[in-house]
Amino acid sequence: AQAQTQFVADAREQLFFQYKIDSSLHALAELSPTMPRSASEITDTAFRLAQMRSYGRLTLATLAGELSRTRLDPQARVSVERYFSLATQTAVWLRALLGTLRVPADAALPDGETLWKAFFTLDVFYNETSREFERYAAFVRQKAPGIADLATPHPLALRDFQRRLRPGEAIVATLVTPLDLYVWAITSDKAVMTRRRVTERELRAKIQRLRAGLTPGNGGAMPPFDAAAAHELYRLVFEPVAKTLQGVTEVSWYGHGPLGAVPPAVLVSTPPAKPLLRTPAEFNQAAFLVDRYAFAALADLSLFAWHRDQPRLSRSEQRFLGVAAPLLTSDEVAGGPRSRSYELAGGLDGKALSALPKLAESVDEMRGLAGIVGEANATLWLGPAASEQRFVGDALRGYGLIALATHGFLPGEVRDVPEPSLMLALAPERQDRFDGLLTSREIASLQLDAPLVILSACNTASADGRPRGETFTGLTQAFFNVGARSLMVSHWPVMSGAAVQLSVGT
């Protein structure tokens, strides 16, 4: 009872903290037009509040990845890694726990023994995450002071962002509250804040319309693309800051809440000739925002400075690991040139895993990437060599670029797998963890040190399965957790031939 009371108090405190930030932002937005001489100070204060609201799971996952590169004594490392694994994989753990209690509506409730074990586990879980945070934060400050700022919210002034921006670069950041949308546009010499009177409910509806036109239906047929919704979102977010972005070619984007599921490259910047696009000619006529800017997404505003302060690897240090086509045989891997099938690299439709497309083009994808970095620096695990038994411990450490081209699955898309996962060479007869599905929890047990990981598979930017879970908290978060510094991921099902062009071209 005491633990339950404390848990409710913590949840209430967190919600009240968010409410206070939203209320403060509203007050600042009301003040700004009446105090033009204080506009820059108000914008700076509001942006610090936005940083506080953005701090969360992905910050902790990045901190865990940094700690994995820090020399700690083995006993301390095990304890700290367990904490961060629990703290950043909460949804997966809770879904597994609650699954033991779920019964059909007309069935008897679980017996007392089952309930007692579940609540005991929940209590231990809670003690090892929420209650222990301060102790682990203090440990990080003592053992790794250089990265301790990531352990607790530490908002920076606008000038600390501006001095890290190069000419032609900008940050566009958003914050979604129940009643308003806030947008910041920041360049090396300018910073503006705008408020849009659109509720979170209305914004979610527009985003759902947009995403509905980007997800294939049964049989892989693509629905019409809702260009009208894409333009409405452009007008809400980018049109008010267009003057600030004049001369900008590269944008670091932070989409808060539901906007995290919208890569701005897909927005339409001029009124479309037709509200729904169906043919290649109609798509060619639309002005997509990617034609104007190159975009990179920030998982968390507080991580921008950390990213910019990282040293860059030289070409000679960029060892490459490519993993692809786990359903191909050795003979098929060694076969000649492959035609572009453009099969959807996902979408189970009730099929067995082994009946999914073999993704032969992904062999060409990995060989193309190997050619870019230099074959002497490249290691390829293709077909049966893409075994899950190779994904253990620190086996991936030492590779500067890691790419996986395979099938990606949302939580629950594969039976009895309630978490995001990637397919490797299948071994369904095995009774241990090496069945060929690399889950987010299994990824979180790895160790790597890669500036870039490419997940060339379906839905790899998705959430971890929670209702309204934040984008990037699934596979992306798991790779952050073990040492990846940035990732290239997908927001929806991807066709295999297109994936080759996207990853190699990028």
N, C-alpha and C positions, 0 to 999 in steps of 0.2 A: 504493500500500500504506500509506503514511504517513497519507494522508487517510482511508482506510478505518479504520485503527486509531484515529485521533482521533475519528471519527464514532461508533464503537462505544463508546469511552470516554465521550463526551458522553451517549449514550443511557443507558449504565449509571449515570452520575452522576445523571441526571435520575430514573431509577427508584429509585435508592438514596435520593435526596432525598425522594421521595414515601413510601418505606418508613419513613424516619426520622420523618416527620410522623405517619404512621399509628400507629407504635409509641409516639410521645410522647402522642398522643391517648388511646390505650389506657391508658397509665400514669396519665394525669390522671383518666380516668374511673374507674379503680380507686381512686385516692386520694380522690376527691371525697366519697364517703359516710363515709370515716373521718376527714375533716378538715372538719367543718361550718363552723368559723370561717373557713376559707380558701376556701369555696365560690365566693364572688364573684371572687376572684383566679384560681382555677382556671378558672372559666368564661371570664374575660377572656383568659387565656393560650391556652386551647383555641380561642377564636374567632379569635385572631390566626393560629394555625396554619391554621385553615380558610380564612382570607383568602389565605395563601400558596399553598394547594392550588388555589384558584379562579383564580389569576392565569394568563393564557394568551393565546390567539389574539385573543379579543375585547377584551382590554385593549389589545393592540398595535393592533388595528383602530381603537379609539377614539382612541388616541394619534395614529394617522395622520390621523384626521379633524380632530383639534385642530391638528395641524401644518399642515394645508391652509388653516386660517384664520390662520396666523401668517405675517407678512411675512418671507420668506427670499429671498436672492438666487436668481435663476432656476437657476443651475448647481447650487447646493446643493439646491434643491427637487427637481430631477429625480433626483438621486442618492438622496435620502432617500425620495421617493415610490416609487422602484424597489425599495428595500430593503423597505419595508413591504408593497408589493404582493406581493413574493416571500414574505415571512415569513408573511403571512396567507392566501395562496392556495396553500400548499404542496401540498395534496392534488391540486388541479387540475393543477398543473405536473407532479407526479410521475406522475399517471395518464396524462397525454399522453405523457410520456417513456417510461414502461414499455409503453405501447401500441405503440410502434415495435419492441419486442422480443418481444411476445407472439406465439406460434405455436401451432398445434394440437399435441396430444400426439404425433401420429404424424409430424409434419413435421420437417425438418432444423432444427437450431439456426441462429439468425441468424449471418451471416458476420462475420468479424473487424472489417471496416470499420464495419459497423452497430453492433457492440458498442463499438468504440473511440469512436465519435461519441457514443453514449449516455452512456458513463462520463465522457467529457470534459465533456459538458453537466452531468452530475450533480456533477462536481467544481467547476465554475464556480458552479453553483447553491448548493452547500454553502458555498463561500467567501463568496458574497454574502449569505448569511443567517446561519447559526450563527456563523461565525468573525468576521463583521463586527459582531455585535451590540454589543459593548462600545464600538466606535468610534462607532457611530450613537447609542448611549445618551449618550456623552460630548458628542457634537454637540448633542443635544437639550438637555442640561443647560446648555450654553453659550448656545445661540441662543434657547431658549424655556424659561427656568427656571421659569416659572409652571406649566408642565404636566410638568415633569421627573419628578415623583413617579410618574406613570403609567409611566415608562420602565422602572422596576425595582420588584419587589415591595416594598410599603411598608405593612405592616399597621397598622391604627389600633386604639386602645383602644375598648372597648365604649362608653365615655362619649362618644366622638366620633360614634358612630352615634346614641346616645340623644338628644343635644342637637339633632340634625337632624330628629327625629321630632316630628310635630305630635300634639295630642290625638286619640285614636281611631285612631292609626296603629301598626303593628307591622312588624317584620321577622321572617320565618320562614326560616331558612337550614338547609341540610342538607349533610352530607358523607358519601359512601359509601366505605367501605373494604372490602377482601375479606371481613372477618368481622363488621363492625358498621356500623350506621347511626347517625349523630350528628345531633341536631336542636337548633337554638337558636331561642328565641323572645325577642324584644327589644322592649320598649316604652320610652317616655320615662323610666319610673321602675323598670322591672323587667327582669331578664335571667335566663333559665334555660337549662340544657343537659341533654339527656337522651341516653342511649345505648340503642339497641334491638339486641337480639341477633338480627340477621337478616343472612345473608351476601349479598354482591353478586349471586351466582348466583340465590338465592331471590328477591331484589328484582327482578331483571331478568325472571324468569318471571312475576311478578305484573303487571309493567308491560306485558309482551307480551300477556298475557291481556286487560288493559284496552284496549290500543290495537287489538287484533284486532276488538273490537266497535265501533270508530269508523272503520273503513276499509271502504268499499263493495266488494262483490264484483263479479263480471262482470255487466254490464248495469246497474250502479248500485244493485243491491239492498243494503240495509243489513242486516248481521247483527244478532242480538240483542246488547244492551249488557250487559256483564258487571258488574252492580251489586255483586255479591259481591266481585270484585277491587277495585272502586272503594272499597268500604267497608274492605277489608283494608288498603289503602294509607292511608286516612284514619286508621285505628287506629294504624298504625305511626308516622305523621308528626305528625298534628294532635291526636289524643286526649291524648297525654301533656302537651301544653302548653296545653290548652283553658282552664285556670284563668288562666294568664298573659294569654290573649287576651280575657278578659272585658271588655266595653266597647269592643272594637276593631271598626272597620268597614272599614278599608283595610289590606291586607297587601302588603308588598313581599316577593316570594318568590324564593329562590334554590334551584333544584333542581340538585344536583351530580350529575355523571355521568349514569346512566340516568334519574334523576328530572327531568333537564332536559326530557325528552320528555313530561312529565305536567303540563299546566296544572292546578293544584289546584282550580280552579273545577269541574272535572268529577268530583271525588271525592264520595262519598256519606257523609253524616255520621251517619246512624242505620242500624241493620240493615234492609236492604231486605226488603219482603214477599216478593219473588221474587228468586232469584239472577240471572236473566236478564230484562231488560226488552225488550218487543216493541211494546207499544201505547202511544198517547198517554196513556191513562188510567194505565198503569203508570208512565210517566215522571213524570206529575203527582204521583203519590203519593210519589216518591223525594225525599229531602232532600239536594239538591246543595249543596255548600259555597259556591257562588256566591250562594246565597240568603242567606248569612250575611256574607260578606266580598266587597269588590271587590279584585281582584288586579292587581298589576303584577309582571312578571318582571324580575329582575336577571340580566343576562348574566354578571356577575362581581361578587363581593362588594366588591372594591376600587373599583368604580365608583359605589357608592352616594353617598359623600360628594361626588364630582365632579358627579354629577347634581344633587344638592340645592343645590350652590353656583352652578349656572348661573342667569343672569338670565332672567326670563320675558319673552316678547315681548308687547307690547300688541296689542290687536285690530287697530289700524291697520297694524301691522308684519307681520301674518300674511297675506302674499300666498299664494294657493292655486293649485296646478297639479294638474289632474285629467286622467288619461290612461285611456282605457277603450275597450272594444268594438272592438278593432283589425280584426275580421273583418267589421264592418258596412260597407256602402257609404254614401256621403253621403246618399242618399235615405232609407236605413233609419235613419240617425241623426236625420234631420229628421222622421221619422214621428211619429205620434200616441202616446198612452199605450200602454204595453206590459203584457201580462198577465205574471204571475209564472210562469215555466216551471219553476223549481226544478230545472233541469238541473245535473248535476254540472259544475262549472267545471274539468274535467280528466279524467284517465282515458283514455289513448289507445286502448286496446283494439285496436291495430293499425290504427287509422284514419290517414288523412293529416291533417296539421295543419289544412289548409283545411276538413276535414270536421268539425272540432270544433264544439261549440255556439257560436253567435255572441254569447251573453251580452248580449242587447239590454238587459236590466235594468240593466247597469252604466252605461248612459247616464243613467238616472234616478238612480243612485247618485251619479254625479259632479255632476249638477245639484242634488241634495239637499245635498251637501256645500258646493257653491258658494253655495247659499242661506243656509247657516249662517254662513259667513265673510263674506258680502256679495258680490254679483255684481261689484261694481266692483273687488274685490280678486282676482277669479278668472280663471284662464286654463284653457280646456279643449281638449285634443287628443283628438278622438273619431273613431272609424272610421279612414278612410285618413289622417287627420291625426296619428294615433298612430304616426308613422314613426320608425324607429330612427335615421335621419339627424339627428333633433333631439336625440338623446341623445349629445352630444359635448362634451368639454371642460367649460367652466363654464356651459353653457346652462341648467342647473337652479339655478345659484346665484341667490340673491335670493328664492326661494320658501320661506316658513316652514312650509308644509304641502304635502306632495306625496302624491298618492294614485294608485295604479295598480290598475285592476280589469281583470283579464285572465286568461289561462291561465298557471299556474305548473307547472314541470316539475322532477322530481327528477333527479339525475345519471344519465345513461344512459337516461332515459325517452324521449328523442328520439334517433334514430339519429345516431351520430357526434358527439353532444354529451355529453361525460363530466362535465359540471358543471351545477349548478342554473341555471335560466334562466327568463325571462319572455317571453311572446309579445307582439310588437308587430305592426304592419301587415306582413304577409308579403311578401317580395320574393325568392322562391327562385331567380329567374333571375340575380340579382346575383352577381358573383364576388368582391366585397369583403366586408367585415365586416357590411355593412348588409343582412343577409338577413331581418331581422325577428325574430330571436331575440336577446334581450339577455341574455348570459351573465354569470355572476358575475365573470369576468375583465374583461369589457367594462364592467360597472358600476364595478369598481375603478379605472377610468381616468377617471371623471367627477369633478366638483367641485361640491359643494353645501353648504348651510349651513342645514339644516332641523331644527328641534326635533322634528318628527314626520314619519315616512314611513309611509303605510298601504299594505301589499301585500295587496290583496283578491284573492287567488288561492290555489290549492291548495298545501299543503305548504311555505309560505314560511318556516317556522321550522326547516326540516330541516337536516341536516348536509351537509357538502361531498362526501360519497361515500366517505370512509374507513370501514373496518370499525370499528364502535363510535365513530364520530366524534361529537364533542360537538354537541348541539343548538345552533342559531343560527350555526353556522360556515359556512353556505352563503350564501344571498341576504342574510340579516340581517347577517352579518359584512361582506359586500361593501359594503352601504350604510353601516355604521359606518365603514368604511375611508375613505369619501370625504366624511364630514361630517354624516351623520345622527346625531342625539343619542338618539332613541328610535324604535321601530318598533311597528306593530300588524301581527302576522303570524299565520298559521294553522298548526296542527300536523297537519292531515290534509286530505283533499279537502273542499271547501266547495261547497254548492249556491248557485247564482247569486242566487236570490231571498233566501235567508237572508243572503248577504253584504251585500246592500243594507241590510237591517234592522240588521245588526251594526255596520257602519261608520258609517252615518248616525246610528243610535241612540246609539252610543258618543260 
